[in-house]
Amino acid sequence: MPLELSPARVIDQAEQTTGLNDWHGDEFRVALEILFDAIASEAGIDSALYPHIEAGQAFNLGNRLKIVADRKRFPGIAQEKIDKPLFILGLPRSGTTLLQALLTADPAARGTLHWELLNPSPPPETDSYSSDPRIAIAEQQVAGMDKSLLVRHPFAARLPEECGRLFDMTVMNQGTFGSYQVPGYLHWLLGQDYASAYPIHKMCLQHFQHRHKGDHWVCKSNKHLFTMAQLYATYPDLRLVWLHRDPAQTLASLGSFILSIRKQTRPDTDPKKLGREWASLQELALQRGLLYRERMGDQSGICDVHYNQLISDPLNTVAGIYKHFGMTFSDAARDAVAQWLRDNPQDKHGVHKYTGEQFGLDVNQVRERFGFYIDRFGVEPDH
């Protein structure tokens, strides 16, 4: 059992497992070093978990090696155009997962489903998209998850997941901070412009659509709030949907979600300390996102949607998004969205219960602190 984390061992494991060694760049190496240093010096976790951590990183990097190899096997992948992708942004726990699922229900849409994010190679094919054996692998993985986690986030093999997971292949996913208390890694990550990470993100979208296309992409990740300049540089014709919800609710819900993950490696995690950290992180996300938005000038490419509106009238909310962007909301799309809503009622997996007080978050203080955002968009408390 290793007593220290070894980036070299992870890289060797990824290469040995896949039989591949073309990485298409080496930006991930520095990120991996910084992450492992931070886990060893800051995370405070048992070294018995190190093999599991190394295996997870080797698996993600192995996916990268496979995607690079697939671009050689299928030269047409590099020629794929990503036209007018639709990206959903917003604070975590603001309804972005629900909205992504609804927008991806449209048969003409293309989403990043959990099963293909988990095992992306080879590029999925239309003829076997609903019967691909990788679906069963993902279903088995979900079946092994803690059921309390499903109450907080509805994982399923065929559900869309956030495209921010693609940054795992560059070891530059801010979500890693959810698993480990690693401020050194996070502070380094927040200083990066992601100019080397977004090309990998685009490579993956090209990869996924090569043999199974859609009319448009539906992507979602709150992480893009930190790096909107690079997001737009990569996808200049993107259509942006920005979801708004009361931060007093989102931060409490987020605290509950992160705590359930963090406790898997640190059972003694302090909820109040965690609440303070994530409140600061999301405040920074909004400040960065709003600063870029104000510099844009023309706001016509952004559709603002409120959580209360989405929850009270989801079908017409989706129709309004299509109208905003001049997209056709076909009868087939409307029927598919309505069917998804019938099949997936709210609290399908149980009721997610939480309070701000658990995480040291006073409702009035949070709303005052985030007043710059609440006032800007007229965000109301949950109905």
ZALOTI-771657 format. One record per residue: x, y, z of N, C-alpha, C in turn. Coordinates in steps of 0.02 Angstrom, whole numbers, plus 50000, padded with zeros to 5 digits. Atoms other than C-alpha are relative to their C-alpha. Layout:
XYZXYZXYZ/...
END
This chain:
500434994050000500005000050000500455006250000/499574994050003500785016749948499865004750058/500074995249946501115028950089499995007249974/500044993450031501165043449967499684999449932/500324999950065500245048449811500535001449947/499494999550051501255046649652499695001649932/500234998450067500805055949491500304995349947/499675004450049502075045349397499674993149998/500335006549997501235029449457499315000249966/500664999250032499525035949400500075000149924/499904999550072500165040449228500214993349970/499785006550023501035023749210499424995049999/500585004549997499445014649264499525001349942/500444998350056498405024049134500284997449935/499695002350063499645019848997500014992449996/499975007450000499835001649049499314997049989/500685002650006497954998949063499735000649930/500274998850067497555006448894500474997949944/499525001550053499145002048800500145006049956/499934993850039499215020248742500465004950037/499564995149968500415034648773499995006949968/500064993350031499885049348662499505004050040/500434996249955499205062348784499705006249968/500244993950033498885076548661500095006150046/499864994649954499725088848778500194997450069/499785002249934500425088248954499805004750056/500214995249949499505102049049499754996550064/500285003649943498735088849163500534998150051/499475002449956500425084049237500115004750060/499924995149946500645100149336499404999850047/500625000249960498825099449394500004993950046/500005006149961499045081549453500505000550059/499504998949947500615086049552499715004450055/500274995349951499745100649637499434996950039/500555003349965498195090549677500264995050051/499755005149954499165076249754500385003150059/499664996649945500255088049855499505002850050/500514997149956498695096549922499634994650039/500345005449965497835080149965500444997450057/499555002749949499375074050059500105004950057/499824995249948499675090250154499395003450032/500574996149976497915097550177499374996050013/500655003449998496525084750155499884996350065/500085003449936496845075550317499644993349995/500345006450008496275058850251500494994350010/499605005949987496905041350288500374998049936/499625002050059498295035850171499764993349971/500295006250027497355019350154499565001449940/500424998150057496275028950030500415001849939/499584997850056497745033449919499944995549938/500075004250061497615018149804499355001449963/500644998450031495785022249773500045006649962/499934993550032496215040349733500424999449936/499585001050059497605035149615499624996449945/500385003850050496465022649528499495004449964/500494995450031495145036049500500325004749950/499654995550046496385048049422500254996249939/499765004050056497125034149315499434998349952/500585001550042495385029749253499815006049957/500174994050037495005047749203500515001449945/499484998750049496675049749117500024994649946/500065005250050496445033049031499475001749948/500524997750047494845040048954500285005149952/499694995050044495865054448887500434996649947/499585003650049497115042648806499574996649947/500435003450048495695033048725499685004949950/500304995050044494875048748656500505002549949/499484997850047496515054548581500124994549948/499895005550047496755037348503499424999449950/500595000450044494975037448433500035005349945/499954994850051495355053748341500454997849943/499585002850053496675044048245499634994649962/500405005350032495515029348211499455002849958/500564996950035494115040848156500185007349985/499764993250015494905056148071499445005249994/500564995350007493185063748043499805003450065/500184996949935493015067448229500265007150004/499694993349996494195082348215499655005149955/500354995550046493105089648076499305001750024/500684998749976491505089648178499935007350023/500154993249980490725106848202499525000050059/500454999249943489955111548368499635006649990/500384994050019488605123748311499505002050053/500474997049954487665134948431499814995550059/500165004149941487795123848585499635004150052/500384996749947486605128048726500324998150066/499695001249934487465129948895499555002750055/500394998049942486545130749061500495001750057/499594997949944487375140549201499545002150058/500374997849941486855145449376500354997450062/499725002749938487315142749557499834992650006/500175007049987487425124449607499354999650040/500645001349966485725117849666499475005249982/500504995050021484755130949567499524997349947/500455003050049483815118649456500334998549934/499655001250063485155116649323499964992749977/500045007150018485095097649330499314998449970/500675001050026483205097649305499945003149931/500084996750065483295110149162500404996449946/499615003750050484675100449075499634993749978/500385006050016483625084649085499415001649954/500584998150040482105093549013500215002049929/499784997850066483055101648871500304994349959/499715005850035483945085348830499474995049980/500545004650018482285076148823499785000849927/500164998750070481995084148653500394995049956/499645005050042482405070248526500525003249954/499524996750044483335083148422500625002450038/499454997549959484485087848567500534994650011/499465004749984486155080048609500285002050068/499754998649933486665078948791500584995650019/499455004249974488115071948891499714995450053/500315004749954487345056548970500524996750045/499545002749950488095048449124500404994149973/499665006150022488505031949040500565001549951/499474998650048489505039848899500555004450029/499484996349965490405051949014500454995250039/499635004849960490915037049119500494996049956/499595004050046491575026848971499905002649929/500144996650063491695038148818500254996549937/499705003150059492705026948702499744992949990/499964996150061492325022048568499405004749993/500574995450008491165035848504499354996149993/500645003750003489365030148532499695000649930/500335000250066488325025548379499255000550008/500724999149997486525029948341499634993450005/500365006450003486005011948303499994996450067/499955003549936486565005848474499985004750060/499964995049947486355021748575499574998250061/500445001849944484945014648681500144993050027/499855006849977485704997248699500744998850009/499285000649992487565000748714500164996450066/499845003749938488334988548841500305004550055/499744995549949489135003448929499455002750045/500574997849959487395008048991499944995550062/500055004849944487344992249098500565001150050/499434998749955489064996449169499845006050045/500184994149961488435013649221499434998550049/500555001949956486835006149293500264996350061/499715003749944487874994549400500375004850047/499654995149959488925009249460499505003950042/500514996149964487365019249506499674995750054/500315004549951486625004049595500424999450063/499565000549942488145004049709500075006450039/499954993649965487935022149760499595000150064/500384998849939487355027549931499325003049980/500674997750020485465029749913499865007150024/500114993349976485535045650016500285005249951/499724995550050486595053349879499515001249943/500494999350054485225050049751499445004850019/500504995149978484035060449857500255007049984/499714993450011485225075049836500145001449926/499864999250071485645071949653499794993749964/500285006050032484685060049538500454997049946/499575003450048486065049749456499614994349967/500265005850037485535037349321500414999449936/499585001250059486435029549174499815004249941/500244996550059485345037949044499835007350012/500124992949987485175054849129500615004149979/499434995750016486235069349068500355002250063/499594997649944487645074849181500395006149977/499684993850018488635090749187500644998949960/499435000750045489925093149051500655001950036/499404998449961491125099849185500404993850018/499635006249987491575081649215500544998649948/499495001050051492555082249053500675003050020/499384997149975493825093049144500404995250043/499635005049963494285077549244500604997549959/499465002450044495355072849093500595004849998/499454995249994496405088349126500215001050073/499904999349927496385086449317499885007250021/500164993049985495595103749322499265000950012/500714999849984493865100449391499925002850070/500114997149934493345111949532499594995650045/500395004649960492175098249587500434995650045/499555003949958493695089349658500035002850070/500014996949935493615101849800499414997650042/500565002949964491955093949845500194993650035/499795006349971492815077449880500535000850054/499434999249955494345083949970500085007350021/499844993349974494795098850079500715001749977/499344998650030496215105049967500045007249976/499994992950021496305124149968500595001849956/499424998550042498045124149892499864998549927/500195001850069497405115249737499475004749974/500544995750022495835125849731500265007049982/499744993250013496785142349742500415000149936/499635000450064497935136649602499514999749942/500495001050053496445131349498499645006549983/500354993750010495565148049522500435005249963/499554995550035497095156549449500134998049928/499895002450068497045146649287499485002849951/500474997350050496265153449126499654994549960/500315005850032495805135849064500104999949924/499874999950072496525139548892500234993249974/499805006750019497235121948891499474994750015/500515004849980495695113648966499404999849952/500604999850043494285119448852500104996549933/499925004050061495075111948694499854992650010/500175007049985494925094948779499244999250005/500745000049995493105099048820499694999649930/500274999950069492765102848636500164993549964/499825006450030493705087248580499494994650019/500475005149976492515077048686499315000849967/500644999050033490945085048613500034997649927/499915002550069491625081648438499994992449999/499965007249994491985063848491499294997050008/500665002749985490235060848560499525000649941/500504998950053489305067948410500204996849934/499755002450065490365059748274499554994749969/500415005450027489255044348258499295000150030/500684999249974487725050448353499875007550008/500084992750003487245068148306499335002250027/500634996849981485895079948365499975006749965/500074993450029485225096548308500415005250038/499624995349958486075105448453500214996650065/499775002549936487055101948611499655003550058/500234997249936486365104548786500514998150053/499475001149951487775106548911499845003850064/500134996649936487755111449094500584999150047/499525000449945489035115649226500055006950032/499924993649965489065129249358500735002150000/499294998350000490965128449345500185005149946/499864995350054490885138549183499945007350024/500054993149974490435153849288500685002950014/499334997649984492265154949338500415001649938/499564999750059492925153949161499615001849936/500434998550056491645162049047500385002749940/499624997350057492955170848941500254994349956/499755005650039493705154248888499434995949971/500595003550026491985146348869499785003349934/500214996550061491505159748742500534999949947/499465000550050493205159048658499974993349964/500035006750029492925140448629499364999049960/500655000750033491085141548580499705007049990/500214992950007490815159448515499275000949983/500704999350019489055155848451499534996650050/500405003749951488425147548610499375003950020/500624997149973486675150548678500004998550075/499915000749927486695153448866499345000850037/500584999649954485295149748990500285000750070/499754998649932485635157249162499424999350049/500525001449951484595150149303500145003850065/499924995949940484275160849458499564997150057/500365002349941483805154849632500295003550061/499804996849937483895162349807500624996650028/499395003149972485685159549870499914997150070/500125002849933485005156450045499774992749995/500215006950011484235140649974500544995949966/499505003950037485595135449852500594998250044/499415001349959487005136949979499864994750053/500185005049950486085126750111499954993149967/500065006350037485655113249983500694997549978/499335001950021487435113449917500414997450059/499645002449941488135111750092499824992850017/500235006849985487085096150120500294995149950/499745004450052487645088749954500764998850008/499275000749994489505092349979500184996250064/499855003449937489475086450160499934992449992/500115007250009488785069550106500594996849962/499435002550038490255067749986500645000350042/499384998949962491615074950098500064995050058/499985004649943491135063550243500234993049982/499765006650022491595048450139500764999450011/499275000149988493435053350161500185003350066/499874996649936493315064550315499365000050042/500615000349959491935058950435499945005750050/500014994649950492425073150552499945006949968/500074993650035492085086750422499545004750040/500394994949964491455102750507499515003349952/500494997250046489815107750421500025007749996/500004992650000489955126050472500605002849962/499424997950038491715127750405499894998849926/500155001550070491165119350245499525005149971/500484995150023489695131250231500325006749984/499654993650012490815146550246500434999749937/499565000750058492035140050117499605000249934/500385000450063490715136049987499605006349986/500324993550011489795152450014500485004849967/499494995550030491405161749974500144997949929/499855002450068491735150749823499455001949951/500554998350045490005153649750499915007649991/500004992750007490095172249785500515002049946/499494998650051491695172549682499764997949931/500255002350065490865162449544499525005149970/500484995050025489445175049529500365006549981/499654993850015490625189849536500374999449933/499645001050063491675182749395499524999649941/500475000850054490195177649291499665006649981/500344993750013489315194349309500475005249970/499514995450029490905204049271500084998749926/499935001550071491115194849107499365001849963/500644998550033489275196749068499935007549987/500074992850010489325215549092500475002449945/499534998150052490835216748978499774997949930/500255002550065489895207348841499625005449962/500424995150034488725221848805499354996949979/500615002950027487415213048698499814993950042/500235005549957486395201648812499484995649965/500545003750034485225194548679500144992549997/499835007150002486165178048679499944996550067/500095002949933485725175248862499254999950017/500705000649978484045168848924500004998950075/500045000649927483745172049110499364996450020/500565004149977482625159349195500034999650076/500035000349927482055159349377499774993050023/500155006649972481975143549481499254999250014/500725000449985480205147349541499594999049937/500345000750064479645148949361500084992949973/499865006850025480475132349314499604994950038/500355005049959479695122849460499245000449991/500734999250004477945130149442499724998449930/500255001250068477805128449252500584997849955/499405002150037479235118149181499914999549925/500105000950072478465114349012500015006749963/500014993450033478115132548969500665003750009/499334997149992479805137549040500454997749944/499595002750055480645126048913499775003249934/500264996950062479505132948775500255007249994/499764993150000480035150548825500735000649981/499295000050018481875146148809500074999149925/499985001150073481595139448633499805006449964/500244993950032480645155248588500535005550003/499504994849990482005166548658500564999349948/499455001150047483305158648544499774998849928/500255001150068482175156948392500044992749979/499975007250015482215137948404499294997249995/500655003150009480775126848351499874995050055/500215004749948479905118348496499474995449970/500435004450038479175104048397499514996350046/500485004149962477695093348449500364994150033/499635005749973478915078948472500405002150062/499624997549943479975089548589499545001350059/500474998649946478475095448689499764993650033/500245006449973477825077648707500544996550042/499465003349965479535071348761500145003350068/499904996449937479735084848893499444998450048/500575001749957477985081448959500054992950027/499935006949978478345062848966500554999450053/499465000249950479975065849060499745002450067/500284997349938479025076049189499544994950034/500435005249971477765062049213500414994350029/499595005649978479135049149232500455001850059/499524997949949480175059449351499705005550045/500294995149955479105068049482500515002650050/499554997149951479945079649605500034995550062/499895004349941480675070249756499884992649984/500085007050021480625053949657500404995350045/499575004249958482045047249765499945001650074/500074997949930481465055449927500075007550007/499984992849987481415072650006500695001950027/499354997549978483055081950023499895005350053/500124995449944483015090350194500665003250023/499404996349978484255103650250499785006850026/500104993149977484375120350338500655003749996/499404996050002485585134650323500395000050066/499694999949935485915134250509500504994350009/499545005649996486745117250490500705001949977/499374998250032488105125850389500215007150018/499814993449976488245142050486499775005649955/500254995050049487225151550357499355003050025/500604996449980485985164450420499665002749936/500374998350061484635167550289500075007449984/499984992850013484605186450309500705002349982/499314998050015486495187950310500214997849930/499835002450067486655177350154499685004549947/500344995850050485365187750061500305007049997/499674993550002486235203750112500674999449964/499345001050031487925196950061499944999249924/500105001150071487245191549891499515005049970/500464994950025486215207249869500175002449931/499794997850066487245212149717499694995749945/500285004750048486555196849630499234999950004/500735000249990484795196149705499665006149970/500294993950026484445214249662500075000549924/499884999650072485195212849488499484996349960/500475004250038483975199149436499324999350033/500645000649966482535201449557499854993150025/500075007049977482815184349635499575000050063/500455000649944481425179549755500124993550038/499965006349963481395166549895499574994649966/500385005450029480745149449846499265000650019/500724999949986478855148749832499784993550032/
END
